[in-house]
Amino acid sequence: MPVAGRDLQAGRLVTVIDGVLTYPVSGDERPMWVTVSPAKEGGPVAMTTYGTCSHDDWSFDPGAPVFMGTTGKLIKTPNDSPVGVAVSETEVNLDAVQ
């Protein structure tokens, strides 16, 4: 399993770039996962790989699509990078991209 290529925050999208986990860039089509907890550069990364994930700092509208923002942040603002659908204010289903 790849390690963190930089310090990573919890509740953010990550992908493998050059053999390490880091934040994806806009329009990235590589597989992505959501960090469960913060990770230090060079350390292991706990991730949700599919299904529903949650984070207390999120504030989404249930049933609305969720998109990828800068530095892997999950956002409400529509763009070309949908990543899932909000199940509740603090939960996102990663398998339900609309």
PyMOL commands that set and color helices and strands:
alter all, ss='L'
color gray80, all
select helices_A, chain A and resi 70-72
alter helices_A, ss='H'
color red, helices_A
select strands_A, chain A and resi 13-17+20-22+33-35+47-48+52-54+65-68+74-75+82-88+91-93
alter strands_A, ss='S'
color yellow, strands_A
deselect
rebuild
show_as cartoon
